[in-house]
Amino acid sequence: MNHGHGAHGGAARVVDPVCGMTIDPADAAGVSEAAGTTYHFCSPSCKKKFDADPTRFGPTADGRGSCQSGHGCCC
């Protein structure tokens, strides 16, 4: 798998833990770390929600974030 940057290089995609949206890490609106794991966010509001309570969305959370649709409804 190619872990390079850029939209056309087959870059690894990541999931915003708050809304469930799949994004390119190079395009992330923000990044946070919790319990040794790096999280990328589609919007500043998702990052703010995560930072306020990482245990709700982070590595110990059960399931994905509050928005299951992946349509950015919480962003």
N, C-alpha and C positions, 0 to 999 in steps of 0.2 A: 504494500500500500504506500502510496506517495503521501508524505506528510508536508510537502512544500506549500507555499502560499500561492494565491492566485485563483481566479475563478475558473480557469481552464486546465488546471494541472491535476485534477482528480484529488484535490485536497480533502483531507478528512473533514467530515461535518460533525457538529456537536449539537446536543439538545439543550436548549434553555431549560433549566430545572423548574422554573416558575410557570411558564406558559406551555412548554412542550414543543415550541417551534424549533425546527432544525435550521441551523445557521452555519455559515463558514466562520471559523474562529477569527480569521483575518478581518471580517466585517463586523465583529461583535461590538455592541455599544458600550460594553463594560465587561470587566473580569473580576472575579472574587475567588478567594481560596477559603476552604473550610475543611478541617480534619485532613489536611494534606492533599486535597483534591482541588483542581482548578475548574471553575465554572465560568461559562461564557453566556452573555445575555443579549437578547435581541433589542432591548431598549433600556434606557436609564431607569424607567419605572420598575421593570422586572428586577434589575440589580438592586434597587432600593428595597423592594419587598424581600428579596433574599437576604440582604445584609441585616435587615431588621430581625430576622428569625431564621438563621441558616438551618436549624434542626428541622424546621417545617419542610424544607425543600432539599436539604443536603444529604450526605451519605447515610444518615440514619432514618431518613424519611421513608415511609412505606408508600410506594407508588410514585407517580409523577406529580408535578405541581398542581396548582389549583385550577388551571384551565386545560382541560384534556383535548380540546378541539384543535389546538395548534394554529388557530386563526388570529392570534394576537389580541384576543378579547380583553386581556388584562393589561395590555401594553399601552 
